[in-house]
Amino acid sequence: MGTLLTARFGEERGVGLATCLAGTGLRPDQLADPALEVTADLELAVSANLARALGNPPGLGIEVGTRFRLTSYGMWGFALISSPTLRSALDVGLRFMDLTFALCGIEARQVGREVHLILSCDDLAPELRRFAVEREAAGIQTIQRDIFATPLALDRVSFTFPPPRQALKLYKDVFGVAPEFDADQNALVFDAGLLDVPLPQANELTTAQALEHCRESLERRKARGGLSGQVRDVLVAHLSDPPSAAQVADQLHMSARTLRHRLAQEGTSFRVLLDEVRERFAEEFLSHGLRVTEIASRLGYEEVSSFSQAFRRWKGIGPRAYRATTGVL
């Protein structure tokens, strides 16, 4: 849904769907499919395409973020709006943040009598950070207006990037206060006393059902997700001409160093993932009777001997001997 909202905003600004979806492999007709699950890297790619096409002016993320209404988030949104208090809604929102379209990391800190919602996106390419922070901040403000009968008043808003030369009124209209720019952190700040105010649409049964749905969705996503899953998706899409780690990092809008570090945190590496993808498809191709020379080509090997050596490393035997064990001629 996030990709659809972003693409529709682009269309309103004269940016065609083909431009917004360039390089993602998504088709325009897929955007209306409610069953479509868009990975984080595709969501980011669409946002990057939009920002690039419009010149990425300050305030663009604010305009896009206000399109993200609570109903756009499916069961995650229902879990928030039916929560008994803002405290519980905040807990649910952050616990299941991976189910949203968020481009930034979001952390809640209570500092004395204030709550600070901190937004960070250091992993993103520098040219996308302002757009991402603006989009998330405006999205948070839009969500809280949907949750409360009376919109929650922010005490302060701060951004690490410089002030815009124009469009300052847009920021004031969305946040209700003039933001502080060139600050130490990106933050939305409000009175901690609001945490335990009852929410107007609280419903215990709806919350329980929505939370169970969120738990199941998150488990399914984790089983095939994480950065490792995103890297696998890129490699599968370019199986016959695998990109380098640097090229994958660029496609995922992060540095090669960040890619290595985050994959290491997940207990793997780019080389291991490339081997896993190639091994899985090698088995499948062999079981379907493809010739070894054709398989080597499909997996991006310039020499059949290189593929055979890799296969022996994976399975302990050569591809032809392995095929014989499967009973495929």
FENJO-V729098 format. One record per residue. N is the residue number from 1. RES is the residue in one small letter. SS is DSSP state (helix for helix, strand for strand, loop for the rest). BURIAL is I if it has 24 or more other C-alpha atoms within 12 Angstrom, else O. D_CENTER is the distance of its C-alpha to the mean C-alpha in whole Angstrom. Layout:
n=N res=RES ss=SS burial=BURIAL d_center=D_CENTER
n=N res=RES ss=SS burial=BURIAL d_center=D_CENTER
This chain:
n=1 res=m ss=loop burial=I d_center=12
n=2 res=g ss=helix burial=I d_center=10
n=3 res=t ss=helix burial=I d_center=10
n=4 res=l ss=helix burial=I d_center=14
n=5 res=l ss=helix burial=I d_center=14
n=6 res=t ss=helix burial=I d_center=13
n=7 res=a ss=helix burial=I d_center=15
n=8 res=r ss=helix burial=I d_center=18
n=9 res=f ss=helix burial=I d_center=18
n=10 res=g ss=helix burial=I d_center=19
n=11 res=e ss=helix burial=O d_center=22
n=12 res=e ss=helix burial=O d_center=23
n=13 res=r ss=loop burial=O d_center=23
n=14 res=g ss=loop burial=O d_center=25
n=15 res=v ss=loop burial=I d_center=22
n=16 res=g ss=loop burial=O d_center=22
n=17 res=l ss=helix burial=I d_center=19
n=18 res=a ss=helix burial=O d_center=20
n=19 res=t ss=helix burial=I d_center=19
n=20 res=c ss=helix burial=I d_center=16
n=21 res=l ss=loop burial=I d_center=15
n=22 res=a ss=loop burial=I d_center=17
n=23 res=g ss=loop burial=I d_center=16
n=24 res=t ss=loop burial=I d_center=13
n=25 res=g ss=loop burial=I d_center=16
n=26 res=l ss=loop burial=I d_center=15
n=27 res=r ss=loop burial=O d_center=18
n=28 res=p ss=helix burial=O d_center=19
n=29 res=d ss=helix burial=O d_center=21
n=30 res=q ss=helix burial=O d_center=18
n=31 res=l ss=helix burial=I d_center=16
n=32 res=a ss=helix burial=O d_center=19
n=33 res=d ss=loop burial=O d_center=18
n=34 res=p ss=loop burial=O d_center=17
n=35 res=a ss=loop burial=O d_center=17
n=36 res=l ss=loop burial=O d_center=14
n=37 res=e ss=loop burial=I d_center=11
n=38 res=v ss=loop burial=I d_center=8
n=39 res=t ss=loop burial=I d_center=6
n=40 res=a ss=helix burial=I d_center=2
n=41 res=d ss=helix burial=I d_center=6
n=42 res=l ss=helix burial=I d_center=7
n=43 res=e ss=helix burial=I d_center=6
n=44 res=l ss=helix burial=I d_center=6
n=45 res=a ss=helix burial=I d_center=10
n=46 res=v ss=helix burial=I d_center=11
n=47 res=s ss=helix burial=I d_center=10
n=48 res=a ss=helix burial=I d_center=12
n=49 res=n ss=helix burial=I d_center=15
n=50 res=l ss=helix burial=I d_center=16
n=51 res=a ss=helix burial=I d_center=16
n=52 res=r ss=helix burial=O d_center=18
n=53 res=a ss=helix burial=I d_center=20
n=54 res=l ss=loop burial=I d_center=21
n=55 res=g ss=loop burial=O d_center=22
n=56 res=n ss=loop burial=I d_center=19
n=57 res=p ss=loop burial=O d_center=22
n=58 res=p ss=loop burial=I d_center=22
n=59 res=g ss=loop burial=I d_center=21
n=60 res=l ss=helix burial=I d_center=19
n=61 res=g ss=helix burial=I d_center=15
n=62 res=i ss=helix burial=I d_center=18
n=63 res=e ss=helix burial=I d_center=19
n=64 res=v ss=helix burial=I d_center=16
n=65 res=g ss=helix burial=I d_center=15
n=66 res=t ss=loop burial=I d_center=18
n=67 res=r ss=loop burial=I d_center=17
n=68 res=f ss=loop burial=I d_center=15
n=69 res=r ss=loop burial=I d_center=17
n=70 res=l ss=helix burial=I d_center=17
n=71 res=t ss=helix burial=O d_center=18
n=72 res=s ss=helix burial=I d_center=15
n=73 res=y ss=helix burial=I d_center=13
n=74 res=g ss=loop burial=I d_center=16
n=75 res=m ss=helix burial=I d_center=17
n=76 res=w ss=helix burial=I d_center=15
n=77 res=g ss=helix burial=I d_center=17
n=78 res=f ss=helix burial=I d_center=20
n=79 res=a ss=helix burial=I d_center=20
n=80 res=l ss=helix burial=I d_center=20
n=81 res=i ss=helix burial=I d_center=22
n=82 res=s ss=loop burial=I d_center=25
n=83 res=s ss=loop burial=I d_center=25
n=84 res=p ss=loop burial=I d_center=28
n=85 res=t ss=strand burial=I d_center=27
n=86 res=l ss=helix burial=I d_center=25
n=87 res=r ss=helix burial=I d_center=25
n=88 res=s ss=helix burial=I d_center=24
n=89 res=a ss=helix burial=I d_center=21
n=90 res=l ss=helix burial=I d_center=19
n=91 res=d ss=helix burial=O d_center=20
n=92 res=v ss=helix burial=I d_center=18
n=93 res=g ss=helix burial=I d_center=15
n=94 res=l ss=helix burial=I d_center=14
n=95 res=r ss=helix burial=O d_center=15
n=96 res=f ss=loop burial=I d_center=13
n=97 res=m ss=helix burial=I d_center=10
n=98 res=d ss=helix burial=I d_center=8
n=99 res=l ss=helix burial=I d_center=9
n=100 res=t ss=loop burial=I d_center=8
n=101 res=f ss=loop burial=I d_center=6
n=102 res=a ss=loop burial=I d_center=6
n=103 res=l ss=loop burial=I d_center=6
n=104 res=c ss=loop burial=I d_center=8
n=105 res=g ss=strand burial=I d_center=10
n=106 res=i ss=strand burial=I d_center=13
n=107 res=e ss=strand burial=I d_center=16
n=108 res=a ss=strand burial=I d_center=19
n=109 res=r ss=strand burial=O d_center=23
n=110 res=q ss=strand burial=O d_center=26
n=111 res=v ss=strand burial=O d_center=28
n=112 res=g ss=loop burial=O d_center=32
n=113 res=r ss=loop burial=O d_center=32
n=114 res=e ss=strand burial=O d_center=29
n=115 res=v ss=strand burial=I d_center=25
n=116 res=h ss=strand burial=I d_center=23
n=117 res=l ss=strand burial=I d_center=19
n=118 res=i ss=strand burial=I d_center=18
n=119 res=l ss=strand burial=I d_center=14
n=120 res=s ss=strand burial=I d_center=14
n=121 res=c ss=loop burial=I d_center=11
n=122 res=d ss=loop burial=I d_center=14
n=123 res=d ss=loop burial=I d_center=12
n=124 res=l ss=loop burial=I d_center=11
n=125 res=a ss=loop burial=I d_center=14
n=126 res=p ss=helix burial=O d_center=17
n=127 res=e ss=helix burial=I d_center=17
n=128 res=l ss=helix burial=I d_center=13
n=129 res=r ss=helix burial=I d_center=14
n=130 res=r ss=helix burial=I d_center=16
n=131 res=f ss=helix burial=I d_center=14
n=132 res=a ss=helix burial=I d_center=11
n=133 res=v ss=helix burial=I d_center=13
n=134 res=e ss=helix burial=I d_center=15
n=135 res=r ss=helix burial=I d_center=13
n=136 res=e ss=helix burial=I d_center=12
n=137 res=a ss=helix burial=I d_center=16
n=138 res=a ss=helix burial=I d_center=17
n=139 res=g ss=helix burial=I d_center=15
n=140 res=i ss=helix burial=I d_center=16
n=141 res=q ss=helix burial=I d_center=19
n=142 res=t ss=helix burial=I d_center=19
n=143 res=i ss=helix burial=I d_center=18
n=144 res=q ss=helix burial=I d_center=21
n=145 res=r ss=helix burial=I d_center=23
n=146 res=d ss=helix burial=I d_center=23
n=147 res=i ss=helix burial=I d_center=23
n=148 res=f ss=loop burial=I d_center=27
n=149 res=a ss=loop burial=O d_center=30
n=150 res=t ss=loop burial=O d_center=30
n=151 res=p ss=loop burial=O d_center=27
n=152 res=l ss=loop burial=I d_center=27
n=153 res=a ss=loop burial=O d_center=28
n=154 res=l ss=loop burial=I d_center=26
n=155 res=d ss=loop burial=I d_center=29
n=156 res=r ss=strand burial=I d_center=27
n=157 res=v ss=strand burial=I d_center=24
n=158 res=s ss=strand burial=I d_center=23
n=159 res=f ss=loop burial=I d_center=21
n=160 res=t ss=loop burial=I d_center=22
n=161 res=f ss=loop burial=I d_center=22
n=162 res=p ss=loop burial=O d_center=25
n=163 res=p ss=loop burial=O d_center=27
n=164 res=p ss=loop burial=O d_center=26
n=165 res=r ss=loop burial=O d_center=30
n=166 res=q ss=loop burial=O d_center=29
n=167 res=a ss=loop burial=O d_center=27
n=168 res=l ss=helix burial=O d_center=28
n=169 res=k ss=helix burial=O d_center=29
n=170 res=l ss=helix burial=I d_center=26
n=171 res=y ss=helix burial=I d_center=24
n=172 res=k ss=helix burial=O d_center=27
n=173 res=d ss=helix burial=O d_center=27
n=174 res=v ss=helix burial=I d_center=24
n=175 res=f ss=helix burial=I d_center=24
n=176 res=g ss=loop burial=I d_center=28
n=177 res=v ss=loop burial=O d_center=29
n=178 res=a ss=loop burial=O d_center=29
n=179 res=p ss=loop burial=I d_center=26
n=180 res=e ss=strand burial=I d_center=27
n=181 res=f ss=loop burial=O d_center=26
n=182 res=d ss=loop burial=O d_center=26
n=183 res=a ss=loop burial=O d_center=25
n=184 res=d ss=loop burial=O d_center=25
n=185 res=q ss=loop burial=I d_center=21
n=186 res=n ss=strand burial=I d_center=19
n=187 res=a ss=strand burial=I d_center=20
n=188 res=l ss=strand burial=I d_center=21
n=189 res=v ss=strand burial=I d_center=24
n=190 res=f ss=strand burial=I d_center=26
n=191 res=d ss=strand burial=I d_center=29
n=192 res=a ss=helix burial=I d_center=29
n=193 res=g ss=helix burial=O d_center=32
n=194 res=l ss=helix burial=I d_center=29
n=195 res=l ss=helix burial=I d_center=27
n=196 res=d ss=helix burial=O d_center=30
n=197 res=v ss=loop burial=O d_center=31
n=198 res=p ss=strand burial=O d_center=31
n=199 res=l ss=loop burial=I d_center=28
n=200 res=p ss=loop burial=O d_center=30
n=201 res=q ss=loop burial=O d_center=29
n=202 res=a ss=loop burial=I d_center=29
n=203 res=n ss=loop burial=O d_center=29
n=204 res=e ss=helix burial=O d_center=29
n=205 res=l ss=helix burial=O d_center=29
n=206 res=t ss=helix burial=O d_center=26
n=207 res=t ss=helix burial=I d_center=24
n=208 res=a ss=helix burial=O d_center=26
n=209 res=q ss=helix burial=O d_center=25
n=210 res=a ss=helix burial=I d_center=21
n=211 res=l ss=helix burial=I d_center=21
n=212 res=e ss=helix burial=O d_center=22
n=213 res=h ss=helix burial=O d_center=19
n=214 res=c ss=helix burial=I d_center=16
n=215 res=r ss=helix burial=O d_center=18
n=216 res=e ss=helix burial=O d_center=18
n=217 res=s ss=helix burial=I d_center=15
n=218 res=l ss=helix burial=O d_center=13
n=219 res=e ss=helix burial=O d_center=16
n=220 res=r ss=helix burial=O d_center=15
n=221 res=r ss=helix burial=I d_center=12
n=222 res=k ss=helix burial=O d_center=13
n=223 res=a ss=helix burial=O d_center=16
n=224 res=r ss=helix burial=O d_center=14
n=225 res=g ss=loop burial=I d_center=10
n=226 res=g ss=helix burial=I d_center=10
n=227 res=l ss=helix burial=I d_center=10
n=228 res=s ss=helix burial=I d_center=13
n=229 res=g ss=helix burial=I d_center=12
n=230 res=q ss=helix burial=I d_center=10
n=231 res=v ss=helix burial=I d_center=13
n=232 res=r ss=helix burial=I d_center=15
n=233 res=d ss=helix burial=I d_center=14
n=234 res=v ss=helix burial=I d_center=14
n=235 res=l ss=helix burial=I d_center=18
n=236 res=v ss=helix burial=I d_center=19
n=237 res=a ss=helix burial=O d_center=18
n=238 res=h ss=loop burial=O d_center=20
n=239 res=l ss=helix burial=I d_center=23
n=240 res=s ss=helix burial=O d_center=26
n=241 res=d ss=helix burial=O d_center=25
n=242 res=p ss=loop burial=I d_center=22
n=243 res=p ss=loop burial=I d_center=21
n=244 res=s ss=loop burial=O d_center=21
n=245 res=a ss=helix burial=I d_center=19
n=246 res=a ss=helix burial=O d_center=19
n=247 res=q ss=helix burial=O d_center=18
n=248 res=v ss=helix burial=I d_center=15
n=249 res=a ss=helix burial=I d_center=14
n=250 res=d ss=helix burial=I d_center=15
n=251 res=q ss=helix burial=I d_center=13
n=252 res=l ss=loop burial=I d_center=10
n=253 res=h ss=loop burial=I d_center=11
n=254 res=m ss=loop burial=I d_center=13
n=255 res=s ss=loop burial=O d_center=16
n=256 res=a ss=helix burial=I d_center=18
n=257 res=r ss=helix burial=O d_center=19
n=258 res=t ss=helix burial=I d_center=16
n=259 res=l ss=helix burial=I d_center=15
n=260 res=r ss=helix burial=I d_center=18
n=261 res=h ss=helix burial=O d_center=18
n=262 res=r ss=helix burial=O d_center=15
n=263 res=l ss=helix burial=I d_center=16
n=264 res=a ss=helix burial=O d_center=19
n=265 res=q ss=helix burial=O d_center=18
n=266 res=e ss=loop burial=O d_center=17
n=267 res=g ss=loop burial=O d_center=20
n=268 res=t ss=loop burial=O d_center=20
n=269 res=s ss=loop burial=I d_center=20
n=270 res=f ss=helix burial=I d_center=19
n=271 res=r ss=helix burial=O d_center=23
n=272 res=v ss=helix burial=O d_center=23
n=273 res=l ss=helix burial=I d_center=20
n=274 res=l ss=helix burial=I d_center=22
n=275 res=d ss=helix burial=I d_center=25
n=276 res=e ss=helix burial=I d_center=23
n=277 res=v ss=helix burial=I d_center=22
n=278 res=r ss=helix burial=I d_center=25
n=279 res=e ss=helix burial=I d_center=27
n=280 res=r ss=helix burial=O d_center=26
n=281 res=f ss=helix burial=I d_center=26
n=282 res=a ss=helix burial=I d_center=30
n=283 res=e ss=helix burial=I d_center=31
n=284 res=e ss=helix burial=O d_center=30
n=285 res=f ss=helix burial=I d_center=31
n=286 res=l ss=helix burial=I d_center=35
n=287 res=s ss=helix burial=O d_center=35
n=288 res=h ss=loop burial=O d_center=35
n=289 res=g ss=loop burial=O d_center=38
n=290 res=l ss=loop burial=O d_center=36
n=291 res=r ss=loop burial=O d_center=38
n=292 res=v ss=helix burial=I d_center=37
n=293 res=t ss=helix burial=I d_center=38
n=294 res=e ss=helix burial=O d_center=35
n=295 res=i ss=helix burial=I d_center=33
n=296 res=a ss=helix burial=I d_center=33
n=297 res=s ss=helix burial=I d_center=32
n=298 res=r ss=helix burial=I d_center=29
n=299 res=l ss=loop burial=I d_center=28
n=300 res=g ss=loop burial=I d_center=28
n=301 res=y ss=loop burial=I d_center=31
n=302 res=e ss=loop burial=O d_center=34
n=303 res=e ss=loop burial=O d_center=37
n=304 res=v ss=helix burial=O d_center=37
n=305 res=s ss=helix burial=O d_center=39
n=306 res=s ss=helix burial=O d_center=36
n=307 res=f ss=helix burial=I d_center=34
n=308 res=s ss=helix burial=I d_center=37
n=309 res=q ss=helix burial=O d_center=37
n=310 res=a ss=helix burial=I d_center=33
n=311 res=f ss=helix burial=I d_center=34
n=312 res=r ss=helix burial=O d_center=37
n=313 res=r ss=helix burial=O d_center=34
n=314 res=w ss=helix burial=O d_center=32
n=315 res=k ss=helix burial=O d_center=35
n=316 res=g ss=loop burial=O d_center=38
n=317 res=i ss=loop burial=O d_center=40
n=318 res=g ss=loop burial=I d_center=39
n=319 res=p ss=helix burial=I d_center=38
n=320 res=r ss=helix burial=I d_center=41
n=321 res=a ss=helix burial=O d_center=42
n=322 res=y ss=helix burial=I d_center=39
n=323 res=r ss=helix burial=I d_center=39
n=324 res=a ss=helix burial=O d_center=43
n=325 res=t ss=helix burial=O d_center=42
n=326 res=t ss=helix burial=O d_center=39
n=327 res=g ss=loop burial=O d_center=43
n=328 res=v ss=loop burial=O d_center=41
n=329 res=l ss=loop burial=O d_center=44
